[in-house]
Amino acid sequence: MTTGDASQAPDSILVPFDPTRTSIAPVYDWIRAGTPGKDAFRVDRDAGDAVLKEAPWLREVLRENWLFLERAVDLLAALGIDQFVDVGAGMPTKPYLYEIARTKQPDMRWVAVDNDERVVINWRAAPGGDGVFTVAADVRLPLDLLEKVVKHIDLSKPTGFVFGALFHFVHDPKELYRIVATFKRVAAVGSYFVVTHATQQTGRDPAGAEAGAQRYREKVADITLREEAELEPLFGAGCQLTHGWGRTIDLLQPNSGGVWHDQEAPHALAAIAKMI
Ligand SMILES: C[S@@+](CC[C@H](N)C(=O)[O-])C[C@H]1O[C@@H](n2cnc3c(N)ncnc32)[C@H](O)[C@@H]1O
């Protein structure tokens, strides 16, 4: 595989670790966990709390997002997928998705990819054991990313690609389609893509979703909410949408651990697509 990503892509990549500045992953982690003792600094907690003020339901959205990813990884492992690439992995979070995969695929391999140095440091310290690898890369340079990933897994075999709460950080739709097209080009038939994405569409508080997104842009990072119609073309040609697009809460029949009440549907969309 050669590098040579499209010219619009940024040259640089890693978000350097600086405890005086916040970044996406620790704020996300703080909002989701909401308990002291997590790896969040004051700036991360302040930013997360400011966003929660506008969108107090966000904590549940993030928890439901994780529950969906757990169900999706469990399903893929049950279908025989034994190697995963978790792009935009975020801070290592319990229950670890690789442990869920390992329950059904004891020899599975898991590659956690992120462009935030703080995340990478945390993954390198995570108790993954054999078969869990960390890659520092930016999804906007997908060939560079994949070149690093193939040091750990064999992409000629079916692979589970997980893009949890990542694509709303890629703002230009053309760039997003280009990224997904690159993954589709290298993914073997039988591979799966698992995606979750922030939306203003499905929840009962669209105004709060917009206000929360605006506060998030001010405090953390730019974010692009998208509707189902904008996401649907991502997995057209070469793929079959096996689940979704739909609300994270609905897909794969939520287990009893769900924290959301149906009528309060979350502002998050999800889908699983298979390479055919
Ligand atoms: C909101 S967190 C989601 C974490 C986890 N996947 C989940 O769904 O709970 C998004 C993660 O994507 C990472 N990220 C953002 N932009 C990225 C990029 N261009 N390339 C790689 N990772 C990126 C962030 O550092 C962060 O860890």
The ligand as an ORCA input file, in Angstrom:
! r2SCAN-3c Opt
* xyz 0 1
  C     -16.226     11.580     20.646
  S     -14.832     10.563     20.771
  C     -15.554      8.962     20.503
  C     -14.866      7.843     21.258
  C     -15.449      6.456     21.000
  N     -15.224      6.052     19.628
  C     -16.935      6.409     21.309
  O     -17.747      6.317     20.377
  O     -17.292      6.457     22.492
  C     -14.068     10.886     19.208
  C     -12.622     10.445     19.137
  O     -12.173     10.665     17.807
  C     -10.876     11.234     17.853
  N     -10.702     12.021     16.619
  C     -11.241     13.215     16.296
  N     -10.830     13.603     15.088
  C     -10.023     12.613     14.626
  C      -9.290     12.430     13.437
  N      -9.310     13.348     12.473
  N      -8.567     11.291     13.294
  C      -8.542     10.363     14.273
  N      -9.208     10.491     15.430
  C      -9.941     11.602     15.600
  C     -10.864     12.087     19.100
  O      -9.560     12.323     19.566
  C     -11.693     11.219     20.042
  O     -10.889     10.349     20.759
*
